[in-house]
Amino acid sequence: MEINLPEVLAEVQRCSGRYEVALVNNDVATLDAMFWNSPHTLRYGVTENLYGYAEICAFRAARPTQGLQRTVLKTVITTYGHDAATVNIEFQRSGSAHTGRQSQTWLRTEQGWRVVAAHVSLLTQMSP
C-alpha cells in the first residue's frame, strides 16, 4: 500500500479545507453532503453519539449556529492507497481555553470523498 500519494493527498487536503470552511460558517448543506449517506456512518461528538447519516443530519440541523469559529492548530492527513484517508485536527474554539481534537476517516465513494467516521473531543485543562 502506498502512503500519501501526492495526488491523493492533495484531493483529501482540498476536501478537508472545504469541510473546515463549511464548519465555521455553519454551511449545513455542504457538511451533510461531505458525510457518507449510510446507516454505517458515525460521529462521536463532545456531547453526543450519532449513528447513521440521518442522526448526523438531524444533529446539524438542530445545533446552535453561534460559537463555531475556531483556530486550527495542527492538521495531520494520511492517505492509504487511492481510496482511504484519515484527517486529524487539533483546534481551539474562539474564546475558549480548551483544545479540541477532530478525527475523521474519509473514503472515496462513487460520489467522491466522504467522511465515514468522525470523533470530536475536548481536552480538559489539568489544574497545576
N, C-alpha and C positions, 0 to 999 in steps of 0.2 A: 504494500500500500504506500502510496506517495503522500507525504505530508506537506501541506502548504504549497501546492502547485500555484504558481504566481497568478494565473488567470482565474482560478477558483477562489483564491484568497481575495482577489480584487472584487469578485462578484459578491462575496459574503460581506466584505467591508462596505460596499455600497448599500447592501440590504440593511446592515446594522446601522449605518448612518441615517438611512431613511426611517428606520424604526425609531431612533432617538429623536429625530425632528418631530415625528408624529406623536411620540410620547409626551414631550414637553409642551406641545401645542394642543394636546387632547384631541387629536385627529382620530376619532374612534373608528371611522370607516377604514382608514389605512391600517390602523392597528389590528382590527378584526381581519382584514384581508391578508395580513402577514402571518397569521396563525393558520395551521393546517386545519381544515374543516373536517374534523373527525372526532368521534367519541373517545378516541385513544389519546387525544391531545390533553395535556395537563399543565396547570400553572399553580404553583405554590407561592402565595404572596405573604406579606408581612403578617396579615391577619386572616387570611382565607386560604382554603384548599379548593381548587376548582378542577373538576373532572369533566373533560369533554369541551368541545368548541362552544356549545350552547351556553354552558355555565360561564365560560370566559367572556363571551359577548355580553351576557346579562350583567356581569360584574362591571365591565367597562361602561355600559350604558347607565348604570346607577351610581357610579362613584363620583365624588366631588370633582369639580373641574378646576379648582384652585390648588395652589401649592405643588404644582407638578414640575416646576423649574428645578434643575439640578446641574451640578458641575461634574462632568466625567473626569475622574482622577486617573484611571488606568483602564485600558482595554486589552484583552488578550484573545485573539482569534486564532483558532487552529482548524484547518480543514483536513479531512481524511478522504483521500481519493478525490473523486469528482462530485460526490453526491451527499456528503455529510460534513457537518462543522459544529464547533462549539464557539460561543461568544460569551466571554465573561467580562463584566464591567464592575469596577469599583466606582462609587459615586458619592456625592454629598448633596443633599437637598438644600436649596437656598433657605437660610435662616435656621438650619439645624446643625447641631454639633455631631450628629450621628453619621457614621459612614455606612453606606448601603452596598449590597452586593447583588448583582443580577447575573444569573447563569441561564443561557439559552442553548438548546440543541436545535440545530437547523438541518433540514433535509430537503434535497432537491426533489420536487414533485412535478407532476405534469403541468401544474400551474406556475411553477417556478419555486424559488427558495421559500420555505415556510418554517416557522417555529413549531416544533412538535412537543417540546417540553421546556418549561421555564420555572425559575425559582428566584424569588426576591426576598432578601432578608436584611435586617439592620444589625450592626454591631452595637452592643451596649457599651457605654463607657465604664471602665472599671474605676473605682474610687482609689485614690493614691494610698 
